[in-house]
């Protein structure tokens, strides 16, 4: 009996185990069937992914370093739809444009065909677009979250270019005058603000009075001398600029006259005078010193003349300044006081072309208005009004003809001379004494001595 029970029990256990396995198999069959059915449905319908839209920006266009995209009103934009569905259902692309001043336009659509459009106004625009396939799958879902949006800046305006001159420069109300060293500045501005694509490059060329040179990319301020042009003549400077959309601006032209030459100057020292060294004279207060200047050295002179004169006397300085816009300028100078004067002058035009180029022309004038007192000895010796010292200088003129001949001696400061004269002709003779010690009133003078010669007496 025990054995029988055990057999029954084992059979029931087997039966129970077999029953559970059968249910699992049945469930598995159902699941596999559903998956297969879904697979066949998917094959029948195609890929369930929605279509996607594309946009293409034609030329000209420019994207800067921040990602902003610039176009102009001739740029063509294209939008279309695409699908990964192998059954190739059709698609429709939808797009609309936001224009400044008018807001959002109506939605436009194109079925199975690329849509093309461009912008009719300048400045900032938005474009929204999405695609829907013929099975109703919408790229923008859910809730329009997947609508594409792009921003475009429309720039139809070319840059403007200006030309400016640094110093030295002069404008006479009609024409500009510069020198070969004047700095030329070229500036370019791209407008409108906020929508301009920016200046791509600026170029310039020079007319040298005969021909225009080649266009050269502007890299920074320059002078005519910097580019090897030092001709003093009429010049043309022409510049233009291009923006990043290749909008080419109008040419800006400036005509200038190049003048590198200072005014001419002549200085005349009238009599009475005596030159004792280079740029050093004895004069009287009646001596006229004339300085005459005119800007006439070149073909295209600015024409103006300025003169600065300083006269230094016993630590005091007198300033004389004068100017003319054209023509000749003359200054006559007299020195009224006895003793040493230092006269300096310079002349220049409105471009700063100066004579002398290193600053000032300086000369020394010893003004001597008082004749010396002399005593005539029996032997013809002339003695100055001051007493002789132990070491006197004697000049024996016996061997020299004295007609129309003067003689002079310049002793060191504070020394005393005796001048001995032995005329050999019966005529008139003059003795000129030149002294530079103004404190003792030794001045330029002449003394008349009439022959016969002392040796005849």
Backbone torsions as a table, in degrees:
resi	resn	phi	psi	omega
1	UNK	NA	-40.1	-178.3
2	UNK	-62.7	-42.9	-179.6
3	UNK	-63.5	-37.3	180.0
4	UNK	-65.0	-42.0	177.7
5	UNK	-59.0	-43.1	-178.6
6	UNK	-63.3	-38.6	-179.3
7	UNK	-64.3	-44.7	179.6
8	UNK	-61.2	-44.4	-179.4
9	UNK	-60.8	-43.6	-179.1
10	UNK	-65.8	-39.3	179.8
11	UNK	-64.9	-41.1	177.4
12	UNK	-63.1	-39.2	179.5
13	UNK	-64.4	-42.4	178.1
14	UNK	-63.1	-42.8	-179.1
15	UNK	-62.4	-40.8	179.9
16	UNK	-65.3	-43.4	-179.8
17	UNK	-64.2	-40.7	-178.7
18	UNK	-65.2	-36.5	179.7
19	UNK	-63.6	-42.7	180.0
20	UNK	-64.4	-44.6	-179.0
21	UNK	-62.6	-36.1	179.3
22	UNK	-65.0	-39.4	178.1
23	UNK	-63.4	-42.5	-179.9
24	UNK	-62.7	-41.7	-179.8
25	UNK	-63.7	-40.5	-179.6
26	UNK	-63.2	-42.8	179.4
27	UNK	-63.7	-41.7	-179.4
28	UNK	-62.1	-39.8	179.2
29	UNK	-62.6	-41.0	179.4
30	UNK	-61.4	-45.5	-177.9
31	UNK	-63.2	-45.7	179.8
32	UNK	-61.2	-37.9	179.5
33	UNK	-64.5	-40.0	-179.7
34	UNK	-67.0	-42.0	178.5
35	UNK	-61.9	-42.7	-179.5
36	UNK	-62.7	-42.1	178.8
37	UNK	-62.0	-43.3	178.9
38	UNK	-61.9	-39.9	-179.5
39	UNK	-61.7	-44.4	179.6
40	UNK	-67.2	-32.8	176.6
41	UNK	-64.9	-44.3	179.8
42	UNK	-63.1	-39.4	178.5
43	UNK	-63.9	-35.0	-179.4
44	UNK	-71.9	-37.8	-175.6
45	UNK	-87.9	-25.2	-173.9
46	UNK	92.3	-172.5	-178.2
47	UNK	-65.1	136.1	-178.3
48	UNK	-83.6	-7.3	-179.7
49	UNK	-65.1	139.2	178.1
50	UNK	-70.6	162.1	177.1
51	UNK	-69.6	170.0	175.2
52	UNK	-133.4	151.5	-176.5
53	UNK	-107.2	156.3	-179.4
54	UNK	-129.5	154.0	173.5
55	UNK	-132.3	140.7	178.8
56	UNK	-127.1	131.7	-179.1
57	UNK	-104.3	120.9	-180.0
58	UNK	-79.5	-172.8	178.8
59	UNK	-98.2	149.4	-0.5
60	UNK	-82.4	144.2	170.7
61	UNK	-149.9	160.3	-176.3
62	UNK	-149.7	133.5	175.6
63	UNK	-117.3	122.7	-176.8
64	UNK	-84.9	-175.0	-174.3
65	UNK	-68.4	-19.0	178.8
66	UNK	-91.9	-1.7	179.4
67	UNK	94.9	-1.0	179.2
68	UNK	-71.6	138.8	-177.1
69	UNK	-108.6	129.9	-178.6
70	UNK	-116.2	137.9	176.7
71	UNK	-139.5	175.4	169.7
72	UNK	-124.7	-174.7	-173.0
73	UNK	-74.5	-6.7	175.5
74	UNK	-96.2	-6.4	-179.2
75	UNK	-72.8	129.5	177.8
76	UNK	-96.6	129.7	175.3
77	UNK	-108.1	143.6	-178.2
78	UNK	-128.0	134.6	174.9
79	UNK	-128.5	146.1	178.8
80	UNK	-158.0	169.3	179.1
81	UNK	-108.9	157.7	176.7
82	UNK	-142.3	154.0	179.5
83	UNK	-140.8	145.3	175.4
84	UNK	-91.2	1.2	179.9
85	UNK	-66.5	121.7	-177.5
86	UNK	-68.8	-15.3	178.8
87	UNK	-84.4	-1.3	175.5
88	UNK	53.2	58.8	174.3
89	UNK	-71.0	159.1	177.2
90	UNK	-71.9	169.7	179.6
91	UNK	-143.7	159.1	175.1
92	UNK	-129.9	130.8	176.9
93	UNK	-102.8	137.9	179.6
94	UNK	-117.4	140.6	177.2
95	UNK	-151.9	155.6	173.9
96	UNK	-147.5	159.6	-172.5
97	UNK	-125.9	135.9	172.3
98	UNK	-100.5	119.5	-179.5
99	UNK	-113.5	143.7	180.0
100	UNK	-63.1	134.5	177.9
101	UNK	90.8	-21.2	-178.0
102	UNK	-123.9	-10.7	176.7
103	UNK	77.4	-156.2	-178.0
104	UNK	-75.2	134.1	173.2
105	UNK	-85.9	176.6	179.8
106	UNK	-71.7	154.3	176.0
107	UNK	-66.6	133.8	175.0
108	UNK	-110.1	153.5	-177.6
109	UNK	-138.6	155.8	177.2
110	UNK	-146.9	123.2	-176.2
111	UNK	-97.4	120.1	177.3
112	UNK	54.4	29.6	-178.5
113	UNK	-149.0	140.2	179.0
114	UNK	-66.5	131.3	176.7
115	UNK	-94.3	133.4	179.4
116	UNK	-119.4	142.3	178.0
117	UNK	-158.5	166.9	174.6
118	UNK	-143.2	172.2	-177.1
119	UNK	-97.7	139.9	-178.2
120	UNK	-98.4	-8.0	-177.8
121	UNK	-128.2	161.0	177.1
122	UNK	-81.2	165.3	171.5
123	UNK	82.5	-151.3	-162.7
124	UNK	-80.9	131.6	178.0
125	UNK	-132.9	153.2	172.2
126	UNK	-120.3	147.9	174.6
127	UNK	-129.8	127.8	172.8
128	UNK	-114.3	143.0	-177.8
129	UNK	-158.4	153.1	175.7
130	UNK	-161.7	170.9	-177.4
131	UNK	-127.6	151.5	175.6
132	UNK	-133.6	131.2	179.1
133	UNK	-90.2	174.8	-174.4
134	UNK	-72.6	-9.5	175.1
135	UNK	-90.6	2.8	176.2
136	UNK	91.3	3.1	179.9
137	UNK	-77.8	124.9	-169.1
138	UNK	-110.9	123.0	-178.8
139	UNK	-65.6	-28.5	-173.2
140	UNK	-77.7	-15.0	-176.7
141	UNK	-73.2	154.8	-0.1
142	UNK	-87.6	145.2	172.5
143	UNK	54.7	39.0	175.1
144	UNK	65.0	17.1	-176.4
145	UNK	-69.1	-25.4	-173.6
146	UNK	-104.3	19.7	173.5
147	UNK	-70.9	131.7	178.1
148	UNK	-76.9	144.5	178.7
149	UNK	-139.2	126.9	177.3
150	UNK	-128.9	148.8	178.6
151	UNK	-109.8	135.9	179.0
152	UNK	-129.7	141.2	176.0
153	UNK	-110.0	118.1	-174.5
154	UNK	-96.2	119.1	-175.8
155	UNK	-126.8	106.1	177.3
156	UNK	-104.6	-1.4	-171.9
157	UNK	-97.9	126.4	177.3
158	UNK	-76.7	156.5	178.4
159	UNK	-66.4	152.8	171.8
160	UNK	-101.8	145.8	-175.0
161	UNK	-124.3	137.8	176.0
162	UNK	-127.2	153.2	177.6
163	UNK	-121.2	129.5	179.4
164	UNK	-129.7	156.4	-178.9
165	UNK	-119.2	137.9	173.8
166	UNK	-82.9	-161.2	178.2
167	UNK	-93.6	147.3	-2.1
168	UNK	-83.1	146.1	175.5
169	UNK	-150.6	157.7	179.1
170	UNK	-149.7	133.7	177.8
171	UNK	-120.4	121.1	-175.8
172	UNK	-93.0	12.4	-177.5
173	UNK	99.1	-16.4	179.2
174	UNK	-128.8	-45.3	-173.0
175	UNK	-126.1	154.1	173.9
176	UNK	-96.8	138.3	172.9
177	UNK	-120.7	136.4	177.0
178	UNK	-139.4	176.7	171.2
179	UNK	-111.3	174.3	177.9
180	UNK	-66.6	-15.1	-178.7
181	UNK	-100.5	-1.8	178.3
182	UNK	-66.6	132.8	-179.8
183	UNK	-79.5	133.4	178.1
184	UNK	-103.7	127.0	178.1
185	UNK	-112.4	131.0	175.7
186	UNK	-117.5	124.8	-176.6
187	UNK	-121.1	140.5	178.8
188	UNK	-127.2	139.3	179.2
189	UNK	-130.9	130.8	178.3
190	UNK	-107.3	128.3	-177.9
191	UNK	-126.5	165.0	1.8
192	UNK	-81.2	157.0	179.7
193	UNK	-59.1	138.2	177.0
194	UNK	88.5	-21.9	-179.3
195	UNK	-124.4	0.7	-178.4
196	UNK	-78.0	138.2	-179.6
197	UNK	-77.2	-15.5	178.0
198	UNK	98.4	155.4	-178.0
199	UNK	-75.1	127.2	177.4
200	UNK	-83.4	-46.5	175.4
201	UNK	-165.5	161.3	174.3
202	UNK	-125.2	142.6	178.7
203	UNK	-133.7	157.6	-178.6
204	UNK	-143.3	165.0	172.9
205	UNK	-148.8	159.7	-173.7
206	UNK	-120.6	135.3	170.2
207	UNK	-100.8	120.6	-173.8
208	UNK	-95.5	18.8	-178.3
209	UNK	101.0	-13.6	179.7
210	UNK	-128.9	-45.8	-175.5
211	UNK	-142.0	155.6	170.5
212	UNK	-81.8	136.6	174.4
213	UNK	-79.5	-178.9	179.0
214	UNK	-75.1	154.5	174.2
215	UNK	-66.2	134.0	-178.1
216	UNK	-127.5	135.1	178.5
217	UNK	-65.5	129.2	179.2
218	UNK	-80.2	122.1	-180.0
219	UNK	-113.6	-7.0	179.9
220	UNK	160.8	171.7	-178.6
221	UNK	-55.6	148.5	-177.8
222	UNK	-151.0	163.3	170.8
223	UNK	-114.6	163.4	176.6
224	UNK	-62.4	-34.6	177.2
225	UNK	-64.2	-35.5	179.5
226	UNK	-59.7	-31.2	-178.1
227	UNK	-102.0	15.8	172.4
228	UNK	84.0	19.1	-178.6
229	UNK	-115.9	110.7	177.6
230	UNK	-120.3	18.4	-179.3
231	UNK	-69.6	136.0	176.7
232	UNK	-94.0	95.1	-177.4
233	UNK	-165.1	-175.0	175.4
234	UNK	-73.2	133.7	178.2
235	UNK	-126.8	149.8	169.6
236	UNK	-115.5	137.6	175.1
237	UNK	-121.8	121.7	-175.4
238	UNK	-124.2	137.3	-178.0
239	UNK	-142.6	152.6	175.9
240	UNK	-152.3	161.2	-176.4
241	UNK	-134.2	153.4	179.5
242	UNK	-125.9	136.7	177.8
243	UNK	-94.5	-177.8	-174.6
244	UNK	-73.1	-5.5	172.4
245	UNK	-104.0	11.7	-179.4
246	UNK	64.2	24.9	168.7
247	UNK	-72.6	118.3	-175.2
248	UNK	-94.4	123.8	-179.2
249	UNK	-80.7	165.3	177.6
250	UNK	-69.5	153.3	177.7
251	UNK	-74.4	135.5	173.0
252	UNK	-104.7	128.5	-175.9
253	UNK	-124.3	133.7	172.8
254	UNK	-125.0	131.8	174.2
255	UNK	-101.1	128.8	-178.6
256	UNK	-132.1	156.7	176.0
257	UNK	-114.2	126.4	-174.9
258	UNK	-97.5	123.8	-179.4
259	UNK	-133.1	111.8	179.8
260	UNK	-106.6	-0.2	-168.6
261	UNK	-104.8	132.6	178.5
262	UNK	-74.4	166.6	175.5
263	UNK	-61.7	151.6	172.9
264	UNK	-78.7	154.6	-178.6
265	UNK	-145.4	138.5	171.9
266	UNK	-125.8	136.2	178.8
267	UNK	-121.3	130.4	-179.3
268	UNK	-125.6	129.9	175.3
269	UNK	-110.7	111.2	-175.8
270	UNK	-83.2	167.1	175.4
271	UNK	-73.2	154.6	-0.9
272	UNK	-78.9	139.9	178.4
273	UNK	-156.9	161.2	173.1
274	UNK	-147.9	117.2	178.3
275	UNK	-83.2	123.1	-177.9
276	UNK	-109.2	-13.8	175.7
277	UNK	-165.6	173.2	178.0
278	UNK	-61.8	123.8	179.5
279	UNK	63.4	30.4	177.3
280	UNK	-142.2	130.1	-172.1
281	UNK	-138.7	155.0	161.1
282	UNK	-101.2	133.5	-179.2
283	UNK	-142.8	174.2	170.1
284	UNK	-114.5	178.5	178.0
285	UNK	-71.8	-12.1	176.4
286	UNK	-90.0	-5.0	179.3
287	UNK	-72.2	126.5	178.1
288	UNK	-93.3	130.3	174.6
289	UNK	-112.6	113.6	-176.2
290	UNK	-110.5	130.4	174.3
291	UNK	-118.8	120.4	-177.8
292	UNK	-124.5	132.4	-176.2
293	UNK	-141.0	149.1	177.8
294	UNK	-154.9	145.2	-179.9
295	UNK	-93.0	88.2	-173.5
296	UNK	-138.5	22.5	-171.2
297	UNK	-86.5	-22.5	-174.8
298	UNK	-120.1	-178.5	179.4
299	UNK	-77.2	-39.3	-178.6
300	UNK	-121.2	79.0	-179.6
301	UNK	-85.6	144.8	174.8
302	UNK	-66.5	-28.1	170.5
303	UNK	93.8	-23.2	-177.1
304	UNK	-81.3	154.5	178.1
305	UNK	-138.0	134.5	172.8
306	UNK	-125.5	141.1	177.8
307	UNK	-129.7	136.3	173.6
308	UNK	-119.3	127.9	178.8
309	UNK	-127.5	135.5	172.2
310	UNK	-125.6	140.3	176.5
311	UNK	-125.8	115.0	-179.5
312	UNK	-100.8	126.8	-178.7
313	UNK	-144.3	117.2	178.4
314	UNK	48.7	48.0	174.7
315	UNK	82.8	-6.4	178.6
316	UNK	-104.2	143.9	-178.5
317	UNK	-119.6	127.8	174.3
318	UNK	-103.2	132.2	-178.9
319	UNK	-108.6	133.9	175.5
320	UNK	-127.5	120.2	-179.8
321	UNK	-128.8	140.9	179.2
322	UNK	-155.0	159.6	-178.1
323	UNK	-150.0	153.1	166.8
324	UNK	-137.7	146.4	179.6
325	UNK	-78.4	-21.2	176.2
326	UNK	-162.4	163.7	177.3
327	UNK	84.3	-162.2	-171.7
328	UNK	-96.6	144.9	177.0
329	UNK	-125.5	125.8	-178.2
330	UNK	-125.8	134.8	176.0
331	UNK	-126.4	126.8	175.1
332	UNK	-106.0	129.5	-173.0
333	UNK	-124.7	134.2	172.6
334	UNK	-124.4	146.3	-178.3
335	UNK	-112.0	103.9	-170.4
336	UNK	-78.7	-23.7	-172.6
337	UNK	-94.8	146.2	172.1
338	UNK	-64.2	158.0	172.7
339	UNK	92.2	-167.0	-166.5
340	UNK	-83.2	133.8	173.9
341	UNK	-124.6	141.2	174.8
342	UNK	-112.5	114.6	-177.3
343	UNK	-108.3	127.7	177.9
344	UNK	-128.8	147.1	178.1
345	UNK	-151.0	160.2	172.2
346	UNK	-150.6	152.1	177.5
347	UNK	-130.0	148.4	-179.4
348	UNK	-158.9	160.8	177.7
349	UNK	-102.4	-174.2	-175.9
350	UNK	-72.5	-6.8	174.0
351	UNK	-97.0	0.8	-179.7
352	UNK	81.8	7.9	173.3
353	UNK	-67.2	117.7	-166.0
354	UNK	-121.2	142.7	167.5
355	UNK	-122.6	132.6	-10.5
356	UNK	-71.2	154.5	-173.7
357	UNK	-66.0	-24.3	-178.0
358	UNK	-92.4	7.0	171.7
359	UNK	132.6	-77.6	-171.3
360	UNK	-137.3	147.4	169.2
361	UNK	-101.3	120.3	-172.5
362	UNK	-121.5	137.3	176.5
363	UNK	-138.8	153.6	-178.0
364	UNK	-110.2	131.3	178.7
365	UNK	-124.4	124.8	173.7
366	UNK	-99.5	113.9	-176.2
367	UNK	-90.4	124.2	-175.5
368	UNK	-133.3	105.6	-176.3
369	UNK	-107.0	-7.2	-172.2
370	UNK	-112.9	124.2	177.7
371	UNK	-72.8	149.3	177.9
372	UNK	-78.9	158.1	173.5
373	UNK	-90.1	136.6	179.7
374	UNK	-132.1	159.4	176.0
375	UNK	-124.6	134.7	-178.1
376	UNK	-101.3	120.7	176.5
377	UNK	-85.5	164.5	-177.5
378	UNK	-61.6	-32.1	-177.4
379	UNK	-87.3	9.4	176.2
380	UNK	90.4	7.3	178.5
381	UNK	-80.9	132.4	177.7
382	UNK	-101.7	127.9	-175.8
383	UNK	-111.9	126.6	176.7
384	UNK	-59.9	166.9	-174.7
385	UNK	-70.4	-16.4	177.0
386	UNK	-92.9	155.1	-173.9
387	UNK	-72.6	144.7	178.4
388	UNK	-66.2	149.2	174.5
389	UNK	-104.0	177.8	-176.8
390	UNK	-63.5	-37.7	-178.1
391	UNK	-105.2	85.2	178.4
392	UNK	-98.8	156.3	179.2
393	UNK	-106.2	127.2	-179.9
394	UNK	-113.0	132.1	176.9
395	UNK	-112.1	113.9	-179.9
396	UNK	-91.8	111.2	-176.4
397	UNK	-100.8	17.5	-171.8
398	UNK	-62.1	-32.8	-175.2
399	UNK	-89.4	1.1	-175.1
400	UNK	-114.1	134.4	173.0
401	UNK	-66.0	140.9	-172.9
402	UNK	-111.6	-0.3	178.7
403	UNK	-62.3	125.3	177.1
404	UNK	55.2	23.7	178.9
405	UNK	-118.3	129.7	176.5
406	UNK	-106.5	158.5	176.5
407	UNK	-133.0	156.9	-178.1
408	UNK	-150.3	157.6	174.5
409	UNK	-141.0	142.3	-178.0
410	UNK	-123.4	93.6	-178.2
411	UNK	-74.4	160.5	171.9
412	UNK	-59.8	163.6	-178.1
413	UNK	-56.3	137.1	175.4
414	UNK	69.0	6.2	175.3
415	UNK	-87.4	166.2	-173.7
416	UNK	-126.4	136.8	-178.0
417	UNK	-119.5	151.7	163.7
418	UNK	-114.9	129.5	178.9
419	UNK	-106.4	118.1	179.5
420	UNK	-101.3	128.9	-177.5
421	UNK	-124.3	127.8	177.6
422	UNK	-123.7	84.8	-179.7
423	UNK	-63.7	147.6	179.5
424	UNK	-118.1	2.9	-179.6
425	UNK	-127.8	150.0	176.3
426	UNK	-85.4	93.6	-179.2
427	UNK	-161.0	-173.9	178.7
428	UNK	-93.3	140.6	178.9
429	UNK	-128.4	151.4	177.8
430	UNK	-121.8	135.7	172.9
431	UNK	-108.2	124.4	178.2
432	UNK	-109.4	126.0	177.5
433	UNK	-107.6	130.4	-179.8
434	UNK	-119.9	119.5	-179.2
435	UNK	-134.3	144.5	-177.2
436	UNK	-112.7	8.6	178.0
437	UNK	-94.1	88.0	-173.8
438	UNK	-68.9	-23.9	-179.9
439	UNK	-62.9	-26.0	179.4
440	UNK	-101.1	12.7	177.3
441	UNK	58.6	33.0	172.4
442	UNK	-83.4	114.1	-168.3
443	UNK	-129.5	166.1	175.6
444	UNK	-66.8	129.3	179.6
445	UNK	-157.3	173.4	170.4
446	UNK	-141.2	147.3	-176.1
447	UNK	-123.7	129.1	-179.8
448	UNK	-84.6	128.5	174.9
449	UNK	-127.4	129.2	-176.4
450	UNK	-107.7	133.0	176.4
451	UNK	-66.7	171.1	21.3
452	UNK	-74.8	164.9	-178.9
453	UNK	-62.3	143.2	177.3
454	UNK	-57.4	-26.0	-177.3
455	UNK	-73.9	-15.6	177.3
456	UNK	-83.7	-12.5	-176.3
457	UNK	-92.7	NA	NA
